[in-house]
Amino acid sequence: MSYKLFIPGPIAVSQKTLQAMAQGMIGHRSPDFVALYNAIQPDLQALFYTKDPVYLSTSSAWGVMEGAIRNVVKKKVLNCMNGAFSDKWYDVSLRCGKQATALKAEWRQPVAPEAVRRELATGAYDAVTIIHNETSCGCMSDINALMTVVREFPEVISIIDTVSSFSVVPIKKDELGIDVLITGSQKALAMPPGLALVSVSKRTLERAATMADRGYYFDFVEFQKNHEAGMTPSTPCIALIYALKSKLEDIKAEGIEARYARHARLNKTVRDHITAKGFTMFPKAGFGAVSLNCFANNLGYDLSALNKTLKSKHHLVIDGGYGKLKGKTFRISNMGDETDETIASMLASFDAALAECPKAVAA
Ligand SMILES: *Cc1c(COP(=O)(O)O)cnc(C)c1O
């Protein structure tokens, strides 16, 4: 089962990160844990561009995405939808028993700031959810423009998913006034899945404290109380925190600006290469993700045959389309630890596999 993932999460994990996980356990109430927790906070806060704490949740991102709804939505939430993850967030709001509005855009379009303003201006809302980078269709919304709009409505708590854009492009939490900034371990941070990271504003904590039914496991107030003691509310996945410490060292060694530049460069390398073959971009021009590319399968290749060849002969896997886009698009990740060399080698494999790939439908 040895193949490399170029799907947009989970992605390949380096030997260094894997080895960091293979350390002895420490008690999660021990001074050793407190030292570990406190040691990584400054680096996490720098990556989040925030003075607020960064909480560590032993869950996938969805845990905190659902938790955020339960912590802050008292009146009604506006769920901005333009892909599979953001569509599901609306469903999650309803399942949490919340009043919610689905603000729908086509899968390939960014979230439109004007549409958000129109809805929020009704005064019906006290929270909004936005997915910065809709991984399902490779579309990145303009978070600066969106937050400019959201800031016009002081009652509205902003909940922003940056799961597949965090540490790929700068997302300046405090400067943008983002209240709840969420990411996960298995995307650009190139760690195994299972850890979510979230930083919340003071006013979010104030709102949470007034919520009677916010639950326990994802209670922001509980996270804050434990944070002040250098701990998490319950036993965390300590191995993943070792991995996180190792990854933060990697990011520091590379330099964050160099990291952003590398992601942008590799993203363009893939985009230029694949579009030169005649494939078109799926997301609206100018709003393509930087951590991955989502291409339309406009040439009609049999994507499952393509992936089969990639896996068996080239030991790598790309994505053949998410949900309703299966077979219609394909996605290639360039996030995490990829380099010019690994991307070039992946593209050479892609070319070879494509050359022997049948067409699924008449093109
Ligand atoms: C992967 C992803 C998620 C889901 O993360 P889980 O870790 O599976 O909960 C949510 N939002 C976006 C944008 C993602 O890319």
The ligand as an SDF file (V2000), in Angstrom:
LIG
                    3D

 15 15  0  0  0  0  0  0  0  0999 V2000
  -11.2230   18.7130    4.3090 C   0  0  0  0  0  0  0  0  0  0  0  0
  -12.1140   19.8730    4.5830 C   0  0  0  0  0  0  0  0  0  0  0  0
  -13.0510   19.8520    5.6180 C   0  0  0  0  0  0  0  0  0  0  0  0
  -13.3410   18.6180    6.4250 C   0  0  0  0  0  0  0  0  0  0  0  0
  -12.3460   18.3570    7.2930 O   0  0  0  0  0  0  0  0  0  0  0  0
  -12.4330   17.0630    8.2260 P   0  0  0  0  0  0  0  0  0  0  0  0
  -11.0740   17.1110    8.8050 O   0  0  0  0  0  0  0  0  0  0  0  0
  -12.7040   15.8920    7.3450 O   0  0  0  0  0  0  0  0  0  0  0  0
  -13.5040   17.2920    9.1990 O   0  0  0  0  0  0  0  0  0  0  0  0
  -13.7890   20.9790    5.8580 C   0  0  0  0  0  0  0  0  0  0  0  0
  -13.6500   22.0770    5.1110 N   0  0  0  0  0  0  0  0  0  0  0  0
  -12.7770   22.1250    4.0920 C   0  0  0  0  0  0  0  0  0  0  0  0
  -12.6740   23.3720    3.2930 C   0  0  0  0  0  0  0  0  0  0  0  0
  -11.9810   21.0320    3.8050 C   0  0  0  0  0  0  0  0  0  0  0  0
  -11.1160   21.0800    2.7890 O   0  0  0  0  0  0  0  0  0  0  0  0
  1  2  1  0
  2  3  1  0
  2 14  2  0
  3  4  1  0
  3 10  2  0
  4  5  1  0
  5  6  1  0
  6  7  2  0
  6  8  1  0
  6  9  1  0
 10 11  1  0
 11 12  2  0
 12 13  1  0
 12 14  1  0
 14 15  1  0
M  END
$$$$
